[in-house]
Amino acid sequence: MPMNRRWEGAEVCVPASLANLGPGLDTLAVAVQLYLRVRIGRLDPRRRNELEFQFVDRQLEGENAIERAFHHLASRHNVDFPSLRLEVRSDIPMRSGLGSSAAATVAGLRMFEFIAGPQPLRELLTVACELEGHPDNAAAALLGGLAVSCQSPDGSVLAVASPWPERVGFVVLTPDMPLTTAHSRQALPSHIERADAVFNLQRVALLLHALQHGDYNLLREATRDRWHQPFRQPLVPGLERALSLNHPDLLAVCLSGSGPSVVALAQRNLHRVARLLSDCYQRQGIAHGVRLLRAHQCAKHNGSGAIRYFPSLAVTAPVAGGR
């Protein structure tokens, strides 16, 4: 592939995500306004097919999911590219249940698209699921809004997204105790009772109805779960108490992804809800941080050519002549 100097300065921006939302294990996730950004700092025409990373605000812990995803697609499509220097900045805490790994994977896939051209959405979803092991966070990071994902028997992934209601915000509390998805998944049972299966299916349907029709008084019941939260409680101090919180401003509380972050849904007085949730953890002596977030909805094309919008992702390219 020929070198293209216009790639220099291009930036990929991918949102964090809150998965499961109670009953929707490996199925539901919502993108939120907390971001991972990857910028092409320079091109090296003397070398080929290498990525050099600079992590600006943190050190890499574990495998580089951006690099893994980029090379996965480059190898699959036999794409040759000039070596790139990539600057990575992220506001998404790692191992927190906020989709940091999925955001990195999607950033790698989108960066490959910027170099090689757009790829079919279903391929991106399927590759992300292959790399991540589950499709929910990646679907939200790719599509924005509230994403519903479904894995076909052949392993390919379908996903659809709808706008998250703007009136419902998120209070996200993250305990200072990183928890890997792999460790959290080990706590899950291999089989569930039929009554518990029906319990969650009923609440997924109720949750989607409540969000689509504005029946937010149903959210507390609709976010109850029997598939994963009860089994993860021993790994997430404070979760049991947080799930039992009750307040007029509080619509619902659930575990975010595999944890340890906990998310509260609220229409109003988000700062008051944040204090309520924080007090619950302070009384137990659990150090934590709190974020007030809004949903990352699907972006629209601005028509100028300076910013190319994917459904939930901005790829910003420098404009010649400053126009």
Contacts in CASP RR format, 6 or more apart in sequence:
PFRMAT RR
TARGET T0000
AUTHOR 0000-0000-0000
METHOD contacts of the structure
MODEL  1
MPMNRRWEGAEVCVPASLANLGPGLDTLAVAVQLYLRVRIGRLDPRRRNE
LEFQFVDRQLEGENAIERAFHHLASRHNVDFPSLRLEVRSDIPMRSGLGS
SAAATVAGLRMFEFIAGPQPLRELLTVACELEGHPDNAAAALLGGLAVSC
QSPDGSVLAVASPWPERVGFVVLTPDMPLTTAHSRQALPSHIERADAVFN
LQRVALLLHALQHGDYNLLREATRDRWHQPFRQPLVPGLERALSLNHPDL
LAVCLSGSGPSVVALAQRNLHRVARLLSDCYQRQGIAHGVRLLRAHQCAK
HNGSGAIRYFPSLAVTAPVAGGR
1 79 0 8 1.000
1 80 0 8 1.000
1 81 0 8 1.000
1 82 0 8 1.000
1 115 0 8 1.000
1 116 0 8 1.000
3 43 0 8 1.000
3 45 0 8 1.000
3 82 0 8 1.000
4 43 0 8 1.000
5 43 0 8 1.000
6 317 0 8 1.000
6 318 0 8 1.000
6 320 0 8 1.000
7 40 0 8 1.000
7 43 0 8 1.000
7 84 0 8 1.000
7 114 0 8 1.000
7 115 0 8 1.000
7 317 0 8 1.000
8 40 0 8 1.000
8 41 0 8 1.000
8 42 0 8 1.000
8 43 0 8 1.000
8 318 0 8 1.000
9 39 0 8 1.000
9 40 0 8 1.000
9 41 0 8 1.000
9 316 0 8 1.000
9 317 0 8 1.000
9 318 0 8 1.000
10 39 0 8 1.000
10 40 0 8 1.000
10 114 0 8 1.000
10 315 0 8 1.000
10 316 0 8 1.000
10 317 0 8 1.000
10 318 0 8 1.000
11 37 0 8 1.000
11 38 0 8 1.000
11 39 0 8 1.000
11 40 0 8 1.000
11 314 0 8 1.000
11 315 0 8 1.000
11 316 0 8 1.000
12 37 0 8 1.000
12 38 0 8 1.000
12 39 0 8 1.000
12 107 0 8 1.000
12 108 0 8 1.000
12 110 0 8 1.000
12 111 0 8 1.000
12 114 0 8 1.000
12 313 0 8 1.000
12 314 0 8 1.000
12 315 0 8 1.000
13 35 0 8 1.000
13 36 0 8 1.000
13 37 0 8 1.000
13 313 0 8 1.000
13 314 0 8 1.000
13 315 0 8 1.000
13 316 0 8 1.000
14 35 0 8 1.000
14 36 0 8 1.000
14 37 0 8 1.000
14 38 0 8 1.000
14 103 0 8 1.000
14 104 0 8 1.000
14 106 0 8 1.000
14 107 0 8 1.000
14 110 0 8 1.000
14 141 0 8 1.000
14 312 0 8 1.000
14 313 0 8 1.000
15 31 0 8 1.000
15 32 0 8 1.000
15 33 0 8 1.000
15 34 0 8 1.000
15 35 0 8 1.000
15 36 0 8 1.000
15 103 0 8 1.000
15 140 0 8 1.000
15 141 0 8 1.000
15 144 0 8 1.000
15 296 0 8 1.000
15 312 0 8 1.000
15 313 0 8 1.000
16 31 0 8 1.000
16 32 0 8 1.000
16 34 0 8 1.000
16 35 0 8 1.000
16 36 0 8 1.000
16 91 0 8 1.000
16 92 0 8 1.000
16 98 0 8 1.000
16 99 0 8 1.000
16 100 0 8 1.000
16 103 0 8 1.000
16 141 0 8 1.000
17 29 0 8 1.000
17 30 0 8 1.000
17 31 0 8 1.000
17 32 0 8 1.000
17 98 0 8 1.000
17 99 0 8 1.000
17 102 0 8 1.000
17 103 0 8 1.000
17 136 0 8 1.000
17 137 0 8 1.000
17 140 0 8 1.000
17 141 0 8 1.000
17 147 0 8 1.000
18 29 0 8 1.000
18 30 0 8 1.000
18 32 0 8 1.000
18 98 0 8 1.000
18 140 0 8 1.000
18 170 0 8 1.000
18 172 0 8 1.000
18 256 0 8 1.000
18 257 0 8 1.000
18 261 0 8 1.000
18 263 0 8 1.000
19 26 0 8 1.000
19 28 0 8 1.000
19 29 0 8 1.000
19 97 0 8 1.000
19 99 0 8 1.000
19 136 0 8 1.000
19 137 0 8 1.000
19 140 0 8 1.000
19 256 0 8 1.000
19 257 0 8 1.000
19 258 0 8 1.000
20 26 0 8 1.000
20 27 0 8 1.000
20 28 0 8 1.000
20 29 0 8 1.000
20 136 0 8 1.000
20 225 0 8 1.000
20 228 0 8 1.000
20 254 0 8 1.000
20 255 0 8 1.000
20 256 0 8 1.000
20 257 0 8 1.000
21 28 0 8 1.000
21 29 0 8 1.000
21 30 0 8 1.000
21 207 0 8 1.000
21 223 0 8 1.000
21 254 0 8 1.000
22 28 0 8 1.000
22 203 0 8 1.000
22 207 0 8 1.000
22 223 0 8 1.000
22 224 0 8 1.000
22 225 0 8 1.000
22 228 0 8 1.000
22 229 0 8 1.000
22 254 0 8 1.000
22 255 0 8 1.000
23 199 0 8 1.000
23 200 0 8 1.000
23 201 0 8 1.000
23 203 0 8 1.000
23 204 0 8 1.000
23 207 0 8 1.000
23 222 0 8 1.000
23 223 0 8 1.000
23 224 0 8 1.000
23 225 0 8 1.000
23 227 0 8 1.000
24 136 0 8 1.000
24 200 0 8 1.000
24 204 0 8 1.000
24 207 0 8 1.000
24 225 0 8 1.000
24 227 0 8 1.000
25 200 0 8 1.000
25 225 0 8 1.000
25 227 0 8 1.000
25 228 0 8 1.000
26 134 0 8 1.000
26 135 0 8 1.000
26 136 0 8 1.000
26 149 0 8 1.000
27 136 0 8 1.000
27 148 0 8 1.000
27 149 0 8 1.000
27 150 0 8 1.000
27 204 0 8 1.000
28 136 0 8 1.000
28 146 0 8 1.000
28 147 0 8 1.000
28 148 0 8 1.000
28 204 0 8 1.000
28 207 0 8 1.000
29 136 0 8 1.000
29 137 0 8 1.000
29 139 0 8 1.000
29 140 0 8 1.000
29 146 0 8 1.000
29 147 0 8 1.000
29 149 0 8 1.000
29 257 0 8 1.000
30 140 0 8 1.000
30 144 0 8 1.000
30 145 0 8 1.000
30 146 0 8 1.000
30 147 0 8 1.000
30 164 0 8 1.000
30 295 0 8 1.000
31 140 0 8 1.000
31 141 0 8 1.000
31 143 0 8 1.000
31 144 0 8 1.000
31 145 0 8 1.000
31 147 0 8 1.000
31 295 0 8 1.000
31 296 0 8 1.000
31 297 0 8 1.000
31 312 0 8 1.000
32 98 0 8 1.000
32 170 0 8 1.000
32 172 0 8 1.000
32 293 0 8 1.000
32 294 0 8 1.000
32 295 0 8 1.000
32 296 0 8 1.000
33 293 0 8 1.000
33 294 0 8 1.000
33 295 0 8 1.000
33 296 0 8 1.000
34 91 0 8 1.000
34 92 0 8 1.000
34 98 0 8 1.000
34 291 0 8 1.000
34 293 0 8 1.000
35 90 0 8 1.000
35 91 0 8 1.000
35 92 0 8 1.000
35 103 0 8 1.000
36 88 0 8 1.000
36 89 0 8 1.000
36 90 0 8 1.000
36 91 0 8 1.000
36 92 0 8 1.000
36 100 0 8 1.000
36 103 0 8 1.000
36 104 0 8 1.000
36 107 0 8 1.000
37 88 0 8 1.000
37 89 0 8 1.000
37 90 0 8 1.000
38 66 0 8 1.000
38 86 0 8 1.000
38 87 0 8 1.000
38 88 0 8 1.000
38 107 0 8 1.000
38 108 0 8 1.000
38 111 0 8 1.000
39 86 0 8 1.000
39 87 0 8 1.000
39 88 0 8 1.000
39 89 0 8 1.000
40 84 0 8 1.000
40 85 0 8 1.000
40 86 0 8 1.000
40 111 0 8 1.000
40 114 0 8 1.000
41 84 0 8 1.000
41 85 0 8 1.000
41 86 0 8 1.000
41 87 0 8 1.000
42 84 0 8 1.000
42 85 0 8 1.000
43 82 0 8 1.000
43 83 0 8 1.000
43 84 0 8 1.000
43 85 0 8 1.000
44 50 0 8 1.000
44 52 0 8 1.000
44 82 0 8 1.000
44 83 0 8 1.000
44 84 0 8 1.000
44 85 0 8 1.000
45 82 0 8 1.000
46 83 0 8 1.000
47 82 0 8 1.000
47 83 0 8 1.000
48 80 0 8 1.000
48 81 0 8 1.000
48 82 0 8 1.000
48 83 0 8 1.000
49 74 0 8 1.000
49 80 0 8 1.000
49 81 0 8 1.000
49 83 0 8 1.000
50 83 0 8 1.000
50 84 0 8 1.000
51 66 0 8 1.000
51 67 0 8 1.000
51 70 0 8 1.000
51 71 0 8 1.000
51 83 0 8 1.000
51 84 0 8 1.000
51 86 0 8 1.000
52 83 0 8 1.000
52 84 0 8 1.000
52 85 0 8 1.000
52 86 0 8 1.000
53 60 0 8 1.000
53 64 0 8 1.000
53 66 0 8 1.000
53 67 0 8 1.000
53 85 0 8 1.000
53 86 0 8 1.000
53 88 0 8 1.000
54 85 0 8 1.000
54 86 0 8 1.000
54 87 0 8 1.000
54 88 0 8 1.000
55 88 0 8 1.000
56 87 0 8 1.000
56 88 0 8 1.000
56 89 0 8 1.000
57 89 0 8 1.000
57 90 0 8 1.000
58 90 0 8 1.000
58 94 0 8 1.000
61 94 0 8 1.000
61 95 0 8 1.000
64 104 0 8 1.000
65 101 0 8 1.000
65 104 0 8 1.000
65 105 0 8 1.000
65 108 0 8 1.000
65 131 0 8 1.000
66 86 0 8 1.000
66 88 0 8 1.000
66 104 0 8 1.000
66 105 0 8 1.000
66 107 0 8 1.000
66 108 0 8 1.000
66 111 0 8 1.000
67 108 0 8 1.000
68 105 0 8 1.000
68 131 0 8 1.000
69 104 0 8 1.000
69 105 0 8 1.000
69 106 0 8 1.000
69 107 0 8 1.000
69 108 0 8 1.000
69 109 0 8 1.000
69 112 0 8 1.000
69 127 0 8 1.000
69 128 0 8 1.000
69 131 0 8 1.000
70 108 0 8 1.000
70 109 0 8 1.000
70 111 0 8 1.000
70 112 0 8 1.000
72 127 0 8 1.000
72 131 0 8 1.000
73 79 0 8 1.000
73 108 0 8 1.000
73 109 0 8 1.000
73 112 0 8 1.000
73 116 0 8 1.000
73 119 0 8 1.000
73 127 0 8 1.000
74 81 0 8 1.000
74 112 0 8 1.000
74 116 0 8 1.000
76 127 0 8 1.000
77 116 0 8 1.000
79 112 0 8 1.000
79 115 0 8 1.000
79 116 0 8 1.000
81 115 0 8 1.000
81 116 0 8 1.000
84 115 0 8 1.000
86 111 0 8 1.000
90 100 0 8 1.000
90 103 0 8 1.000
90 104 0 8 1.000
92 98 0 8 1.000
92 99 0 8 1.000
92 100 0 8 1.000
92 103 0 8 1.000
93 100 0 8 1.000
93 174 0 8 1.000
93 178 0 8 1.000
94 100 0 8 1.000
94 101 0 8 1.000
94 178 0 8 1.000
95 178 0 8 1.000
95 179 0 8 1.000
95 180 0 8 1.000
95 181 0 8 1.000
96 174 0 8 1.000
96 178 0 8 1.000
96 179 0 8 1.000
96 256 0 8 1.000
96 259 0 8 1.000
96 260 0 8 1.000
96 261 0 8 1.000
97 179 0 8 1.000
97 181 0 8 1.000
97 256 0 8 1.000
97 257 0 8 1.000
97 258 0 8 1.000
97 259 0 8 1.000
97 260 0 8 1.000
97 261 0 8 1.000
98 172 0 8 1.000
98 174 0 8 1.000
98 256 0 8 1.000
98 261 0 8 1.000
99 137 0 8 1.000
99 141 0 8 1.000
99 257 0 8 1.000
101 132 0 8 1.000
101 137 0 8 1.000
101 181 0 8 1.000
102 128 0 8 1.000
102 132 0 8 1.000
102 137 0 8 1.000
102 138 0 8 1.000
102 140 0 8 1.000
102 141 0 8 1.000
103 137 0 8 1.000
103 141 0 8 1.000
105 128 0 8 1.000
105 131 0 8 1.000
105 132 0 8 1.000
105 138 0 8 1.000
106 124 0 8 1.000
106 128 0 8 1.000
106 138 0 8 1.000
106 141 0 8 1.000
106 142 0 8 1.000
106 313 0 8 1.000
109 119 0 8 1.000
109 124 0 8 1.000
109 127 0 8 1.000
109 128 0 8 1.000
110 310 0 8 1.000
110 313 0 8 1.000
110 315 0 8 1.000
112 119 0 8 1.000
113 119 0 8 1.000
113 124 0 8 1.000
113 310 0 8 1.000
113 315 0 8 1.000
114 315 0 8 1.000
121 142 0 8 1.000
121 159 0 8 1.000
122 156 0 8 1.000
122 157 0 8 1.000
122 158 0 8 1.000
124 142 0 8 1.000
125 135 0 8 1.000
125 138 0 8 1.000
125 139 0 8 1.000
125 142 0 8 1.000
125 149 0 8 1.000
125 156 0 8 1.000
125 157 0 8 1.000
125 158 0 8 1.000
125 159 0 8 1.000
126 155 0 8 1.000
126 156 0 8 1.000
126 157 0 8 1.000
128 135 0 8 1.000
128 138 0 8 1.000
128 139 0 8 1.000
128 142 0 8 1.000
128 157 0 8 1.000
129 135 0 8 1.000
129 138 0 8 1.000
129 149 0 8 1.000
129 151 0 8 1.000
129 155 0 8 1.000
129 157 0 8 1.000
132 138 0 8 1.000
135 149 0 8 1.000
135 150 0 8 1.000
135 151 0 8 1.000
135 157 0 8 1.000
135 159 0 8 1.000
136 147 0 8 1.000
136 149 0 8 1.000
137 257 0 8 1.000
138 149 0 8 1.000
139 147 0 8 1.000
139 148 0 8 1.000
139 149 0 8 1.000
139 157 0 8 1.000
139 159 0 8 1.000
139 161 0 8 1.000
140 146 0 8 1.000
140 147 0 8 1.000
140 161 0 8 1.000
140 312 0 8 1.000
141 312 0 8 1.000
141 313 0 8 1.000
142 159 0 8 1.000
142 310 0 8 1.000
142 311 0 8 1.000
142 312 0 8 1.000
142 313 0 8 1.000
143 159 0 8 1.000
143 160 0 8 1.000
143 161 0 8 1.000
143 298 0 8 1.000
143 311 0 8 1.000
143 312 0 8 1.000
144 161 0 8 1.000
144 295 0 8 1.000
144 296 0 8 1.000
144 297 0 8 1.000
144 298 0 8 1.000
144 311 0 8 1.000
144 312 0 8 1.000
145 161 0 8 1.000
145 162 0 8 1.000
145 163 0 8 1.000
145 164 0 8 1.000
145 295 0 8 1.000
145 296 0 8 1.000
145 297 0 8 1.000
145 298 0 8 1.000
145 312 0 8 1.000
146 161 0 8 1.000
146 162 0 8 1.000
146 163 0 8 1.000
146 164 0 8 1.000
146 211 0 8 1.000
146 295 0 8 1.000
147 159 0 8 1.000
147 160 0 8 1.000
147 161 0 8 1.000
148 159 0 8 1.000
148 160 0 8 1.000
148 161 0 8 1.000
148 162 0 8 1.000
148 208 0 8 1.000
149 157 0 8 1.000
149 158 0 8 1.000
149 159 0 8 1.000
150 157 0 8 1.000
150 158 0 8 1.000
150 159 0 8 1.000
151 157 0 8 1.000
151 158 0 8 1.000
152 158 0 8 1.000
161 298 0 8 1.000
161 311 0 8 1.000
161 312 0 8 1.000
162 212 0 8 1.000
163 295 0 8 1.000
163 297 0 8 1.000
163 298 0 8 1.000
164 211 0 8 1.000
164 295 0 8 1.000
164 297 0 8 1.000
165 211 0 8 1.000
165 214 0 8 1.000
165 216 0 8 1.000
166 294 0 8 1.000
166 295 0 8 1.000
166 297 0 8 1.000
167 216 0 8 1.000
167 267 0 8 1.000
168 211 0 8 1.000
168 216 0 8 1.000
168 251 0 8 1.000
168 265 0 8 1.000
168 266 0 8 1.000
168 267 0 8 1.000
168 295 0 8 1.000
169 265 0 8 1.000
169 266 0 8 1.000
169 267 0 8 1.000
169 270 0 8 1.000
169 292 0 8 1.000
169 293 0 8 1.000
169 294 0 8 1.000
169 295 0 8 1.000
170 263 0 8 1.000
170 264 0 8 1.000
170 265 0 8 1.000
170 291 0 8 1.000
170 292 0 8 1.000
170 293 0 8 1.000
170 294 0 8 1.000
170 295 0 8 1.000
171 263 0 8 1.000
171 264 0 8 1.000
171 265 0 8 1.000
171 266 0 8 1.000
171 270 0 8 1.000
171 273 0 8 1.000
171 274 0 8 1.000
171 277 0 8 1.000
171 290 0 8 1.000
171 291 0 8 1.000
171 292 0 8 1.000
171 293 0 8 1.000
172 256 0 8 1.000
172 261 0 8 1.000
172 262 0 8 1.000
172 263 0 8 1.000
172 264 0 8 1.000
172 290 0 8 1.000
172 291 0 8 1.000
172 292 0 8 1.000
172 293 0 8 1.000
173 242 0 8 1.000
173 261 0 8 1.000
173 262 0 8 1.000
173 263 0 8 1.000
173 264 0 8 1.000
173 274 0 8 1.000
173 277 0 8 1.000
173 278 0 8 1.000
173 281 0 8 1.000
173 288 0 8 1.000
173 289 0 8 1.000
173 290 0 8 1.000
174 260 0 8 1.000
174 261 0 8 1.000
174 288 0 8 1.000
174 289 0 8 1.000
174 290 0 8 1.000
174 291 0 8 1.000
175 236 0 8 1.000
175 237 0 8 1.000
175 238 0 8 1.000
175 260 0 8 1.000
175 261 0 8 1.000
175 281 0 8 1.000
175 286 0 8 1.000
175 287 0 8 1.000
175 288 0 8 1.000
175 289 0 8 1.000
176 286 0 8 1.000
176 287 0 8 1.000
176 288 0 8 1.000
176 289 0 8 1.000
177 237 0 8 1.000
177 260 0 8 1.000
177 286 0 8 1.000
178 260 0 8 1.000
179 235 0 8 1.000
179 236 0 8 1.000
179 258 0 8 1.000
179 259 0 8 1.000
179 260 0 8 1.000
180 258 0 8 1.000
181 257 0 8 1.000
181 258 0 8 1.000
183 235 0 8 1.000
184 232 0 8 1.000
184 235 0 8 1.000
184 258 0 8 1.000
184 259 0 8 1.000
185 258 0 8 1.000
187 231 0 8 1.000
187 232 0 8 1.000
187 234 0 8 1.000
187 235 0 8 1.000
188 227 0 8 1.000
188 228 0 8 1.000
188 231 0 8 1.000
188 232 0 8 1.000
189 231 0 8 1.000
192 226 0 8 1.000
192 227 0 8 1.000
196 226 0 8 1.000
196 227 0 8 1.000
199 224 0 8 1.000
199 226 0 8 1.000
200 225 0 8 1.000
200 226 0 8 1.000
200 227 0 8 1.000
203 221 0 8 1.000
203 222 0 8 1.000
203 223 0 8 1.000
203 224 0 8 1.000
203 225 0 8 1.000
206 218 0 8 1.000
206 221 0 8 1.000
206 222 0 8 1.000
207 218 0 8 1.000
207 219 0 8 1.000
207 222 0 8 1.000
207 223 0 8 1.000
209 215 0 8 1.000
209 218 0 8 1.000
209 222 0 8 1.000
210 216 0 8 1.000
210 218 0 8 1.000
210 219 0 8 1.000
210 222 0 8 1.000
211 219 0 8 1.000
216 251 0 8 1.000
216 265 0 8 1.000
216 267 0 8 1.000
217 251 0 8 1.000
219 251 0 8 1.000
219 252 0 8 1.000
219 265 0 8 1.000
220 251 0 8 1.000
220 252 0 8 1.000
222 252 0 8 1.000
223 252 0 8 1.000
223 253 0 8 1.000
223 254 0 8 1.000
223 265 0 8 1.000
225 254 0 8 1.000
228 255 0 8 1.000
228 258 0 8 1.000
229 239 0 8 1.000
229 243 0 8 1.000
229 254 0 8 1.000
229 255 0 8 1.000
232 239 0 8 1.000
232 255 0 8 1.000
232 258 0 8 1.000
232 259 0 8 1.000
233 239 0 8 1.000
233 240 0 8 1.000
235 259 0 8 1.000
235 260 0 8 1.000
236 255 0 8 1.000
236 259 0 8 1.000
236 260 0 8 1.000
236 262 0 8 1.000
237 260 0 8 1.000
237 284 0 8 1.000
237 286 0 8 1.000
238 262 0 8 1.000
238 280 0 8 1.000
238 281 0 8 1.000
238 284 0 8 1.000
238 286 0 8 1.000
239 255 0 8 1.000
239 260 0 8 1.000
239 262 0 8 1.000
241 280 0 8 1.000
241 284 0 8 1.000
242 253 0 8 1.000
242 262 0 8 1.000
242 264 0 8 1.000
242 277 0 8 1.000
242 280 0 8 1.000
242 281 0 8 1.000
243 253 0 8 1.000
243 254 0 8 1.000
245 253 0 8 1.000
245 264 0 8 1.000
245 276 0 8 1.000
245 277 0 8 1.000
245 280 0 8 1.000
247 272 0 8 1.000
247 273 0 8 1.000
247 276 0 8 1.000
249 266 0 8 1.000
249 267 0 8 1.000
249 268 0 8 1.000
249 269 0 8 1.000
249 272 0 8 1.000
249 273 0 8 1.000
249 276 0 8 1.000
250 264 0 8 1.000
250 265 0 8 1.000
250 266 0 8 1.000
250 273 0 8 1.000
250 276 0 8 1.000
251 264 0 8 1.000
251 265 0 8 1.000
251 266 0 8 1.000
251 267 0 8 1.000
252 264 0 8 1.000
252 265 0 8 1.000
253 262 0 8 1.000
253 263 0 8 1.000
253 264 0 8 1.000
253 265 0 8 1.000
253 277 0 8 1.000
254 262 0 8 1.000
254 263 0 8 1.000
255 261 0 8 1.000
255 262 0 8 1.000
255 263 0 8 1.000
256 262 0 8 1.000
256 263 0 8 1.000
262 277 0 8 1.000
264 273 0 8 1.000
264 274 0 8 1.000
264 276 0 8 1.000
264 277 0 8 1.000
266 273 0 8 1.000
270 292 0 8 1.000
271 292 0 8 1.000
274 290 0 8 1.000
274 292 0 8 1.000
277 290 0 8 1.000
278 288 0 8 1.000
278 289 0 8 1.000
278 290 0 8 1.000
281 288 0 8 1.000
296 312 0 8 1.000
297 312 0 8 1.000
298 311 0 8 1.000
298 312 0 8 1.000
299 309 0 8 1.000
299 310 0 8 1.000
299 311 0 8 1.000
299 312 0 8 1.000
299 313 0 8 1.000
299 314 0 8 1.000
300 309 0 8 1.000
301 308 0 8 1.000
301 309 0 8 1.000
302 309 0 8 1.000
305 319 0 8 1.000
306 316 0 8 1.000
306 317 0 8 1.000
306 319 0 8 1.000
307 314 0 8 1.000
307 315 0 8 1.000
307 316 0 8 1.000
307 317 0 8 1.000
308 314 0 8 1.000
308 315 0 8 1.000
308 317 0 8 1.000
309 315 0 8 1.000
END
